[in-house]
């Protein structure tokens, strides 16, 4: 993701799109997705799980480069072409910002309060 990515807004858009139950989605790359709902729900679930993983690692005291390594994220090829504007570190930072909005810290603990509800429950909200 890019440094200025708003993961909260992006996931909100994905959820709104899923609620509309589209029969087809025309992507920016020109592809047509003929059954988009499973892919939309999978993408939302992937981001929610990633954000939870980032929250747990951050609560354990790991910094962004360590979190990137622990998650096994490699730098995307586009990082070189964008001179670092798109990077795995930016993805982790976007997750941290999302967590700060969605899972406010517990008073005094400094650790995010991350729900362990199943992904399917969080998609219904």
C-alpha positions as CSV (number, residue, x, y, z in Angstrom):
1,X,0.0,0.0,0.0
2,X,1.0,3.6,-0.4
3,X,2.0,5.8,2.5
4,X,-1.2,7.8,2.3
5,X,-3.5,4.8,2.2
6,X,-6.6,5.1,4.5
7,X,-7.3,1.4,5.2
8,X,-10.4,2.3,7.3
9,X,-12.0,4.2,4.3
10,X,-10.9,1.5,1.9
11,X,-12.4,-1.3,4.0
12,X,-15.6,0.8,4.4
13,X,-15.8,1.1,0.6
14,X,-15.3,-2.7,0.3
15,X,-18.1,-3.3,2.8
16,X,-20.4,-0.9,1.1
17,X,-19.8,-2.5,-2.2
18,X,-20.5,-6.0,-0.7
19,X,-23.7,-4.7,0.8
20,X,-24.9,-3.7,-2.7
21,X,-24.5,-7.3,-3.8
22,X,-23.2,-6.6,-7.2
23,X,-23.5,-9.2,-10.0
24,X,-20.3,-7.9,-11.6
25,X,-17.4,-5.6,-10.8
26,X,-15.4,-3.8,-13.4
27,X,-11.9,-3.3,-11.9
28,X,-9.5,-0.4,-12.5
29,X,-7.2,-2.9,-14.3
30,X,-9.9,-3.7,-16.8
31,X,-10.8,-7.1,-15.5
32,X,-14.5,-8.0,-15.0
33,X,-15.3,-10.1,-11.9
34,X,-18.5,-12.0,-12.5
35,X,-19.1,-13.3,-9.0
36,X,-17.5,-10.5,-6.8
37,X,-19.1,-11.2,-3.4
38,X,-16.9,-14.1,-2.4
39,X,-13.8,-12.1,-3.4
40,X,-15.0,-9.0,-1.6
41,X,-15.7,-10.9,1.6
42,X,-12.3,-12.7,1.3
43,X,-10.5,-9.4,0.8
44,X,-12.2,-7.8,3.8
45,X,-11.4,-10.9,5.9
46,X,-7.8,-10.8,4.8
47,X,-7.4,-7.2,5.9
48,X,-9.2,-7.8,9.2
49,X,-6.9,-10.8,10.0
50,X,-3.8,-8.8,9.0
51,X,-4.8,-5.9,11.2
52,X,-5.4,-8.3,14.2
53,X,-1.9,-9.9,13.6
54,X,-0.3,-6.4,13.4
55,X,-2.1,-5.4,16.7
56,X,-0.9,-8.5,18.5
57,X,2.7,-8.1,17.3
58,X,2.7,-4.3,18.1
59,X,1.3,-5.1,21.6
60,X,4.2,-7.6,22.1
61,X,6.6,-4.7,21.4
62,X,7.7,-5.3,17.9
63,X,8.4,-2.3,15.6
64,X,7.3,-1.9,12.0
65,X,10.3,-3.6,10.3
66,X,10.1,-6.5,12.8
67,X,6.3,-6.9,12.2
68,X,7.0,-7.0,8.4
69,X,9.5,-9.7,8.9
70,X,7.4,-11.7,11.3
71,X,4.4,-11.6,9.0
72,X,6.6,-12.9,6.2
73,X,5.7,-9.9,4.0
74,X,8.1,-9.3,1.2
75,X,8.4,-6.0,-0.5
76,X,6.3,-5.8,-3.6
77,X,8.0,-5.2,-7.0
78,X,6.2,-1.9,-7.3
79,X,8.2,-0.6,-4.3
80,X,11.2,-0.1,-6.6
81,X,9.2,1.6,-9.3
82,X,7.5,4.0,-6.8
83,X,10.8,4.7,-4.9
84,X,9.4,3.2,-1.7
85,X,6.0,4.9,-1.8
86,X,4.3,1.5,-2.0
87,X,5.8,-0.9,0.6
88,X,5.1,-3.7,3.1
89,X,6.0,-1.2,5.9
90,X,3.2,1.1,4.6
91,X,0.8,-1.8,4.8
92,X,1.7,-2.4,8.4
93,X,1.4,1.3,9.2
94,X,-2.0,1.4,7.5
95,X,-3.1,-1.5,9.7
96,X,-1.8,0.3,12.8
97,X,-3.9,3.4,11.9
98,X,-6.9,1.2,11.2
99,X,-6.5,-0.5,14.6
100,X,-6.2,2.9,16.4
101,X,-9.6,3.8,15.0
102,X,-11.4,0.4,15.3
103,X,-9.8,-1.1,18.4
104,X,-9.0,1.8,20.8
105,X,-6.4,1.0,23.4
106,X,-7.6,-0.3,26.8
107,X,-7.0,2.3,29.5
108,X,-3.5,1.9,31.0
109,X,-2.5,-1.1,29.0
110,X,-1.3,0.4,25.8
111,X,-2.4,-2.8,24.0
112,X,-5.2,-2.7,21.4
113,X,-8.4,-4.3,22.4
114,X,-8.8,-6.7,19.5
115,X,-12.0,-8.7,19.2
116,X,-11.8,-12.4,18.7
117,X,-15.2,-12.6,17.0
118,X,-15.3,-14.7,13.8
119,X,-14.7,-12.7,10.6
120,X,-18.2,-13.5,9.4
121,X,-19.6,-11.6,12.5
122,X,-17.5,-8.5,11.7
123,X,-18.7,-8.5,8.1
124,X,-22.3,-8.2,9.2
125,X,-21.8,-4.9,11.0
